[in-house]
Amino acid sequence: NEFVEKTDFIKVRNIGMNYVITPRFSTIFDRITIGANVVNPLNFAASSFDPEVTQSGAAQGQNGASTGGISYAVYSAPRQFLTSVRINFK
């Protein structure tokens, strides 16, 4: 059984931000950078499934068979929230 479903989609893959603090009167720190990053924050699809999910048999590696078809047991790429702190010492 094969079917075709219209799957228009818009996906925001990455939103990132850094803020640099330069302490004026510190004798230890030269610069402090605080960062935040969100991976896959927004996904808008016009169909009943995410068109970029892993398909069954796809990506078998080099010289491997790749069979088509949708595997309904897989999920979209996970949403991730990341933060970072970078400290530059004098």
C-alpha positions in Angstrom: 0.0 0.0 0.0 1.4 3.4 -1.0 -0.1 6.8 -0.5 0.8 10.4 -1.1 0.1 13.1 1.4 0.7 16.8 0.9 3.3 17.8 3.5 4.1 21.4 3.4 6.1 22.5 6.5 8.1 25.2 8.0 10.7 24.4 10.6 12.8 26.7 12.8 15.9 24.7 13.5 18.0 26.9 15.7 17.7 30.0 17.8 20.8 31.3 19.6 21.9 34.2 21.6 25.1 35.3 23.4 25.6 38.2 25.9 29.0 39.5 26.7 29.8 41.0 30.1 33.0 43.0 30.5 33.5 43.7 34.1 35.3 47.1 34.4 36.7 46.8 37.9 37.5 43.1 38.1 41.1 42.0 38.5 40.3 38.4 37.8 37.9 38.3 34.8 38.5 39.9 31.4 35.2 38.8 29.8 32.2 36.6 30.7 30.0 35.3 27.9 26.6 33.8 28.6 24.8 31.9 25.8 21.5 30.2 25.2 20.5 28.0 22.3 17.3 26.3 21.4 17.4 23.5 18.8 14.2 22.6 16.9 11.9 25.1 18.8 9.1 25.3 16.2 7.7 22.9 13.7 4.6 23.6 11.6 3.4 20.8 9.3 0.3 20.6 7.2 0.0 16.8 7.4 -0.5 14.2 10.1 3.2 13.5 10.5 6.6 15.3 10.4 8.0 14.9 6.9 11.6 14.8 8.2 11.2 11.8 10.5 13.4 8.8 10.1 11.9 6.5 7.4 12.1 2.8 7.8 15.2 1.4 6.0 16.6 4.7 5.1 20.2 5.5 5.9 21.5 2.0 6.0 25.0 3.1 5.2 27.2 2.7 2.2 26.3 -0.2 -0.1 23.2 -1.0 2.0 19.7 -1.4 0.7 17.3 1.5 1.4 13.7 0.6 1.4 11.1 3.4 1.5 8.0 3.7 3.6 7.1 5.6 6.7 7.7 4.1 10.1 5.0 5.5 12.4 6.9 4.6 15.5 9.5 7.3 15.1 9.4 10.9 16.4 10.7 14.3 15.2 14.1 15.5 16.2 13.9 16.4 19.9 13.6 20.0 21.1 16.8 20.9 23.1 17.5 23.8 25.4 21.2 24.5 25.8 23.1 27.1 27.9 26.7 28.0 28.2 29.0 30.2 30.3 32.4 31.2 29.1 34.9 33.0 31.4 38.0 34.6 30.1 40.6 35.2 32.9 43.2 38.0 32.8 
